[in-house]
Amino acid sequence: MKAELIKLSKFISLVLRHDPGGHGLTLDEHGWVAMADLVAAARRANLQLDGAKLAQIMAESDKQRFALSDDGLRIRANHGHSVPVTLPLEPTSPPDTLYHGTATRFLDSIKQQGLQPQSRQYVHLSADEVTARQVGQRHGKVVILTVQAGRMAADGLAFYQTASGIWLTAQVPPLYCCILNVSK
């Protein structure tokens, strides 16, 4: 993706996931905002966003962070919110194993408390090790954890899958986490 589109994508993520009010926007209870309002907020931030660029961002992004409403007039983030929204997700049976990428500096805390959502609403998990590694690289020296999701679900903990394929859960207690590998 081109540098301009990456910058726009990061702005949209910031606005739709973390700071709509700081950009003059109000998300509805499910995280939706009018496309026209988002475009206006981008322009106030001296960014040139339009429907064509947004379509290109959505088409080229392998992470599929955003969703458009059926009528194409509203947009929301698929996951990763630190502002309160209620995503219309149904509990779903996860695969037996999911993955979480993080930095080695968080391992002591994870061993004690498990995986916590921190500033987000949910713990984010991936279905494959490659994605977990990409996420973990953003935070420092990478460690990949396996999560015994099937066992968690059997024990009554709920899982949700976003439209972009990310798995969400409220927390992962330490007994369900195992270290898969640590980067050298």
N, C-alpha and C positions, 0 to 999 in steps of 0.2 A: 504494500500500500504506500502511496506517495506521502511525503512528509506533511503536506497540507492536510490530507485526509486523516492522517494519524492525529494531528493536532486537533482537528474538528471532532474526531471520535473521542479523544480524551476529554474535550470540553463537554460533549454530550453525556459521557459517563459521569463526569463530575456533577452536572446539573441534574440528571435524572436519578442518580443513585445517592448523592450526598448533600448537595447544596442548592436545591431549587430556589429557596427563598433569597439566597444571596445574589440571584440573577433575576429576581422579580417574578418568579414563577411559583405556582401552587399546583402540586400534583393532586389528583383526586385520590380516593381511598385505595385504588388499585394501582396507583403509580402513573396513570395516564396524564398527559398534557397535550394541548393542541399544538399541532405542527407549526402553525403560524406563530404561536407564542414562543416556541423554541427558536425558530428562525429569527424572530425579533430580538430575543435574548442574545443570540450569537452576534447579531449586528451591533448591539450595544457593547459587546465585548470586542468589537473590531474584527470579527470573524465573518467570512463570507460563506454562509451556509444557505443552501437552497435544496429543493426537492431532488434535483439531479445528483448533487453531491451526497446527499443523505442516502439515496438509492445505491450509489457507488460504494459508500462506506458499508452499507448492509450487505451488499453482494460480495465484496472483497474480504470482509472480516471472517476469519476462521472461527472466531469466538462467538459470533452471533449474539452480541450483547443486547440488542434492541429488537422490539417488536412494533409493528404498525397495527393499528386497529383495522378491522375488516373494511371500513369505509376509507381508510388511508388518511384520515384527518387528525389522528392522534398517535402519539408514540410513547413508549415506556421502556425502561430497562427490564431485561428478563430476570436478572438476579443481581445480588451484590449491594442491596440497599442498606444504607446506614440510617436513613430516614424511615419513619414508620409507614409501611404500605402493606396491604393485604393482597398478595398474589393469589389468583384463583387456581391453586394447585391442589390436586387430590393426592392423598397418600398413595404411594406406589411401592410395590415390592422391588427392592434393589437386587442387584447381582450379589453373589456371595462375598465378593471382594471389591472394594473401591479403594481409591488412592488419594493421598493428600501430600502435596509438596510444600515444604516450609524450609526455614533456615535452621541450621544446627544450633544456633544460640537459643532457640525456643524449646529444645528437647527436654531440659530439666523441668520446665513448667508443664509440658505435655505429659511427661511421665507422672507428674503429681496430679494434674487437673484434667487430663485428656485434652481433646480439641474443643475450644470454646469459640463462639462466634465473634468475640471481641466487639468491635464497633458495628458489626453487621448483624443482620437478623438471624442468619443461619451459618453453620459451618458448611463450606463448599468442598465437595469431593468430586473426583473425576473417575471415569470408567477405565482410564488407561494410565499407565506409568509415564508415558511421554508428556501428556498434558500436565500431569502433576509436577513433573520436572520443570516444565516451562513456567508454571506458576511459582514454584519454589525459587527459581533463579532470580526473581525480582527482589527477594528478601535477603540474599547473601549465600553463603555456602549451603548447598542444597542437601536436604535429607528427604527421602521418600518414605512415607508411612503407608502401610496397608491397613485398611479398616475392615474388620469382619462385619460387614454390613448385613449379610444374611442372618448372622447370629443376633445382631442388634435388633433386627426386625422381628425375629422369632421371640425375642425378649420384650417386645412391645414398644420399641422406639420407632417413631415414624420417619419415613423418607419421602422426599418429593423430587420430581425431576422437572427441570425447566425446559422450555421450548428449545433452548440451545444445548441440551444434553447434560447440563451440570446437575449433580445430585446435591440436595440440601437436607440437612438434619439439624435439630436444635443444638445438639452437642454430641461428642463422642467420648464416653468415659474411657479412662486409661486402659481398662482390661480388654477393650476391643481394638487397641492400636498396637501395631508391631512395626519395628524399623525394618524396611526392606533394604535400603542401602543409603550410604552417605557418600557424597561426592568428595573426591580427593582434592 
